[in-house]
Amino acid sequence: MTQSEKVVLVTGASRGLGAALAERLGETHHVVAVARTTGALEELDDRIRARGGSATLAPMDIANEGAMATLCRGIYDRWGKLDLWVHAAVHAAPLTPAPFIDMKDWTKSESINVTGTMRLITYVAPLLGDTGRAVFFDDPRAGEKFFGSYGATKAAQIALAQSWAAETARTGPKVQILAPQPMPTGTRARFFPGEDRANLTAPADEATRLLPLIVQE
């Protein structure tokens, strides 16, 4: 790996769309894959290598401020920059009426979906510089019944990304907010357990659709 080669940070890389995009991006980038599940990251690494790519595995929780600071410092020390950040990490709290939201679920949702994202923007922005790109994924559930924890914190995450996008529109980095099609992910299964998953878009297919938008020059 040389500093002239492209490097992508994928947070939430162990499953779903994050894993599918990490696998495809491994064809053109060295992938720094972040997730809490070590086994799933190792399986992702096998798939990336099978495609001829390479990855650095970082089994970490994005809510851990020290771990994220160490990770981003390590990226700087090894490569000096990032070309791309794909942020697919999210916590999906159980559905519940607003008066019965569990404080532990709320705190975890806020720490991952909002505060964790904010800290990562702080750490990653200098690595992206003015030519890099950051990608977020919208899932507009705010205001829907039973989606209090997830809907509110996901909306806050996207509002933060929207502010960053507006602030850097002229100077860079380029900040994108994309809207994926419904996919048969673990997160969606928790929200809609009785749904017919045959009608949903496979993460690999959605990654193929979104990839040209993510890597466009």
HURANOR-V691379 format. One record per residue. RES is the residue in one small letter. OMEGA is omega as a letter, one per 20 degrees, with the letter a starting at -180 (none if undefined). D_CENTER is the distance of its C-alpha to the mean C-alpha in whole Angstrom. Layout:
# HURANOR-V691379
res=RES omega=OMEGA d_center=D_CENTER
res=RES omega=OMEGA d_center=D_CENTER
This chain:
# HURANOR-V691379
res=m omega=r d_center=23
res=t omega=a d_center=25
res=q omega=r d_center=23
res=s omega=a d_center=24
res=e omega=a d_center=21
res=k omega=a d_center=18
res=v omega=r d_center=15
res=v omega=r d_center=11
res=l omega=r d_center=9
res=v omega=r d_center=6
res=t omega=a d_center=4
res=g omega=a d_center=5
res=a omega=a d_center=7
res=s omega=a d_center=10
res=r omega=r d_center=11
res=g omega=a d_center=10
res=l omega=r d_center=9
res=g omega=r d_center=6
res=a omega=a d_center=9
res=a omega=r d_center=11
res=l omega=r d_center=10
res=a omega=r d_center=10
res=e omega=a d_center=14
res=r omega=a d_center=15
res=l omega=r d_center=13
res=g omega=r d_center=15
res=e omega=a d_center=18
res=t omega=a d_center=18
res=h omega=r d_center=16
res=h omega=a d_center=16
res=v omega=r d_center=13
res=v omega=a d_center=12
res=a omega=a d_center=10
res=v omega=r d_center=9
res=a omega=a d_center=9
res=r omega=a d_center=13
res=t omega=a d_center=14
res=t omega=a d_center=16
res=g omega=r d_center=18
res=a omega=r d_center=15
res=l omega=r d_center=14
res=e omega=r d_center=18
res=e omega=r d_center=18
res=l omega=r d_center=15
res=d omega=r d_center=17
res=d omega=a d_center=20
res=r omega=r d_center=19
res=i omega=r d_center=17
res=r omega=r d_center=21
res=a omega=r d_center=23
res=r omega=r d_center=22
res=g omega=a d_center=23
res=g omega=a d_center=20
res=s omega=a d_center=19
res=a omega=r d_center=16
res=t omega=a d_center=16
res=l omega=a d_center=15
res=a omega=r d_center=14
res=p omega=a d_center=14
res=m omega=r d_center=13
res=d omega=a d_center=12
res=i omega=r d_center=10
res=a omega=r d_center=13
res=n omega=a d_center=15
res=e omega=a d_center=16
res=g omega=r d_center=19
res=a omega=a d_center=16
res=m omega=r d_center=14
res=a omega=r d_center=17
res=t omega=r d_center=18
res=l omega=a d_center=15
res=c omega=r d_center=15
res=r omega=r d_center=19
res=g omega=r d_center=19
res=i omega=r d_center=17
res=y omega=a d_center=20
res=d omega=a d_center=22
res=r omega=a d_center=22
res=w omega=r d_center=21
res=g omega=a d_center=21
res=k omega=r d_center=18
res=l omega=r d_center=15
res=d omega=a d_center=15
res=l omega=r d_center=11
res=w omega=r d_center=8
res=v omega=a d_center=5
res=h omega=a d_center=2
res=a omega=a d_center=2
res=a omega=r d_center=4
res=v omega=r d_center=7
res=h omega=r d_center=11
res=a omega=r d_center=13
res=a omega=r d_center=17
res=p omega=r d_center=20
res=l omega=a d_center=22
res=t omega=r d_center=25
res=p omega=a d_center=27
res=a omega=a d_center=26
res=p omega=a d_center=29
res=f omega=r d_center=28
res=i omega=r d_center=25
res=d omega=a d_center=25
res=m omega=r d_center=24
res=k omega=r d_center=22
res=d omega=r d_center=20
res=w omega=a d_center=20
res=t omega=r d_center=19
res=k omega=r d_center=16
res=s omega=a d_center=14
res=e omega=a d_center=15
res=s omega=a d_center=15
res=i omega=a d_center=11
res=n omega=a d_center=10
res=v omega=a d_center=12
res=t omega=r d_center=14
res=g omega=r d_center=11
res=t omega=a d_center=9
res=m omega=r d_center=13
res=r omega=r d_center=14
res=l omega=r d_center=11
res=i omega=r d_center=12
res=t omega=a d_center=15
res=y omega=a d_center=15
res=v omega=a d_center=13
res=a omega=r d_center=15
res=p omega=r d_center=18
res=l omega=r d_center=16
res=l omega=a d_center=15
res=g omega=a d_center=19
res=d omega=a d_center=20
res=t omega=a d_center=19
res=g omega=a d_center=16
res=r omega=r d_center=13
res=a omega=a d_center=10
res=v omega=r d_center=8
res=f omega=a d_center=7
res=f omega=a d_center=8
res=d omega=r d_center=11
res=d omega=a d_center=12
res=p omega=r d_center=16
res=r omega=a d_center=17
res=a omega=r d_center=19
res=g omega=r d_center=23
res=e omega=a d_center=23
res=k omega=r d_center=25
res=f omega=a d_center=24
res=f omega=a d_center=20
res=g omega=a d_center=21
res=s omega=a d_center=18
res=y omega=a d_center=15
res=g omega=a d_center=17
res=a omega=a d_center=18
res=t omega=r d_center=15
res=k omega=r d_center=12
res=a omega=r d_center=15
res=a omega=r d_center=15
res=q omega=a d_center=11
res=i omega=r d_center=12
res=a omega=r d_center=15
res=l omega=r d_center=14
res=a omega=r d_center=12
res=q omega=r d_center=15
res=s omega=r d_center=17
res=w omega=r d_center=16
res=a omega=r d_center=16
res=a omega=a d_center=20
res=e omega=a d_center=21
res=t omega=a d_center=20
res=a omega=a d_center=21
res=r omega=a d_center=24
res=t omega=a d_center=23
res=g omega=j d_center=19
res=p omega=r d_center=17
res=k omega=r d_center=16
res=v omega=a d_center=13
res=q omega=r d_center=12
res=i omega=a d_center=11
res=l omega=a d_center=11
res=a omega=r d_center=13
res=p omega=r d_center=12
res=q omega=r d_center=15
res=p omega=a d_center=16
res=m omega=a d_center=15
res=p omega=a d_center=17
res=t omega=r d_center=14
res=g omega=r d_center=15
res=t omega=a d_center=13
res=r omega=r d_center=16
res=a omega=r d_center=18
res=r omega=a d_center=19
res=f omega=a d_center=19
res=f omega=a d_center=21
res=p omega=a d_center=23
res=g omega=a d_center=26
res=e omega=r d_center=24
res=d omega=a d_center=25
res=r omega=a d_center=22
res=a omega=a d_center=25
res=n omega=a d_center=24
res=l omega=a d_center=20
res=t omega=r d_center=18
res=a omega=r d_center=17
res=p omega=r d_center=14
res=a omega=r d_center=15
res=d omega=r d_center=17
res=e omega=r d_center=14
res=a omega=r d_center=13
res=t omega=r d_center=16
res=r omega=a d_center=17
res=l omega=a d_center=14
res=l omega=r d_center=14
res=p omega=r d_center=17
res=l omega=a d_center=15
res=i omega=a d_center=13
res=v omega=r d_center=15
res=q omega=a d_center=18
res=e omega=none d_center=20
